[in-house]
Amino acid sequence: MGMGSGDEGAVTGGIAVDRLRSIIDRVERLEEERKALGSDIRDVFQEAKSAGFDVKVVKQLLKLRKQEPAEVEEQETLLDIYRRALGM
């Protein structure tokens, strides 16, 4: 029980210190990667805008591609019905 904080498999207060440190380190790395990816995505949207694409429409297309085709069709049908109901 005389394990120091640097010992392999150290347990402090019932907590496996090395395991906790590993988890914290992995989450921190993933958060940094997410930050970098967010920056890359913003760059791609800026590229799309510079090429003359409407970024809002590109984002809508991305959202639609994540959905099931039947769900997209249902939403488009309802949108068409609602437009006609409003005389649009």
C-alpha angles and dihedrals in degrees: 000000000000093000116147123223091261096053120112110256094014116173121202121182090346092307123121097231097197092050092049092048090050092052093047092048092050093049091049091051092048091050090053090049090049090051091051092047091050089054091048091050091051088051091053091050089050089051090051090050091049089052089056100259121139104243093205090057092046089053090049090052091051090051092049092050090058092057130080113262092240091053091050091049092050092050092048091049092051092046090053091049092049092048092052091047089055093045094246 
